[in-house]
Amino acid sequence: MSNVSEEREERIASDARTFQVLAEQGADFAKEHSIDFFFVGEERLLQGVEAALALQGYVKNPEHEVANELMVQRNLTLEAMQSQNITEMLYALAIEHGVDFDGWGTVARK
C-alpha cells in the first residue's frame, strides 16, 4: 500500500473513531455542532488557508493564539461531516497551501 493510501486510511479510521465516541456520548448527528478544525504550518501559509476557508463559511477562532497553528470553526451537522468528506477536502486544501491538516473536534450535542 502506498504512503498516500495509508495516510488516507488513517484519516478515515480517525474520523470513524471520533464519530463512534460522539455517538457513545449521545450526540445527535442531525443537530448542528460547532466543529473546530486545526491546521499547522508557517503563519504566512496559514493565512492563505484561512482566506480560502472564510469563503466557505469557516471562521477563525480569535482566542486560539498558538504559533504556527490555525483553528477555524464551522457549524455543521455530524451527518454532513460524514457524508461530505469534509476531512478529505480540508486535507487537500492543506496540501495545496503547503501546511498540514491536524484534524477536527467537537463537543457532543444531544
C-alpha positions in Angstrom: 0.0 0.0 0.0 1.3 3.4 -0.8 2.0 6.1 1.8 -0.8 8.2 0.4 -3.3 5.3 0.7 -2.1 4.6 4.2 -2.5 8.2 5.2 -6.0 8.3 3.8 -7.0 5.2 5.6 -5.6 6.6 8.8 -7.8 9.7 8.3 -10.9 7.6 7.6 -10.2 5.5 10.7 -9.6 8.6 12.9 -12.9 10.1 11.7 -14.7 6.8 12.4 -13.3 6.7 15.9 -14.3 10.3 16.5 -17.9 9.6 15.2 -18.1 6.5 17.4 -17.1 8.4 20.5 -19.6 11.1 19.7 -22.3 8.5 19.2 -21.4 6.9 22.6 -21.7 10.3 24.2 -25.2 10.6 22.8 -24.6 13.2 20.1 -27.5 14.0 17.9 -25.9 13.7 14.4 -28.8 15.7 12.9 -28.1 18.8 15.1 -25.5 21.4 14.2 -22.3 21.2 16.2 -19.6 23.9 16.5 -16.7 22.0 15.0 -13.1 23.0 15.4 -10.6 22.3 12.6 -6.9 22.6 13.1 -4.0 23.4 10.6 -0.3 23.6 11.3 2.3 25.4 9.3 4.1 28.7 8.6 2.0 31.7 9.5 2.0 33.2 6.0 0.8 29.9 4.5 -1.9 29.5 7.2 -3.2 33.0 6.1 -4.0 31.5 2.7 -5.8 28.6 4.2 -7.8 31.0 6.4 -8.8 33.1 3.4 -9.9 30.1 1.4 -11.9 28.7 4.3 -13.6 32.0 5.0 -15.1 31.9 1.6 -16.7 28.6 2.6 -18.2 29.8 5.9 -15.3 28.8 8.3 -14.4 31.4 10.9 -11.0 31.8 12.6 -11.2 31.4 16.4 -9.6 34.6 17.6 -9.0 33.2 21.1 -6.8 30.4 19.8 -3.4 32.0 19.6 -0.9 29.2 19.1 2.2 29.9 17.0 2.1 28.2 13.6 -1.4 26.9 14.2 -4.8 27.9 12.8 -8.1 26.9 14.3 -11.2 27.6 12.4 -14.8 26.8 13.3 -17.9 26.0 11.4 -21.4 24.9 12.4 -22.2 21.6 10.7 -24.3 18.6 11.4 -22.3 15.4 12.1 -24.3 13.9 9.3 -22.8 16.5 6.9 -19.3 15.8 8.3 -19.8 12.1 7.5 -21.4 12.4 4.1 -19.5 15.3 2.5 -15.9 14.1 3.1 -15.0 17.3 4.8 -11.8 15.8 6.2 -10.6 14.9 2.7 -11.5 18.3 1.4 -9.6 20.0 4.2 -6.6 17.7 3.8 -6.4 18.5 0.1 -6.6 22.3 0.9 -3.8 21.9 3.3 -1.6 20.2 0.8 -2.4 22.9 -1.8 -1.3 25.6 0.7 1.8 23.7 2.0 0.5 23.2 5.5 -0.8 20.2 7.5 -4.4 19.5 8.4 -4.2 18.4 12.0 -7.8 17.1 12.5 -11.0 18.3 14.0 -13.1 18.0 17.2 -16.3 19.0 18.7 -18.4 18.5 21.9 -21.4 16.2 21.6 -24.8 18.0 21.4 -27.7 15.9 22.4 
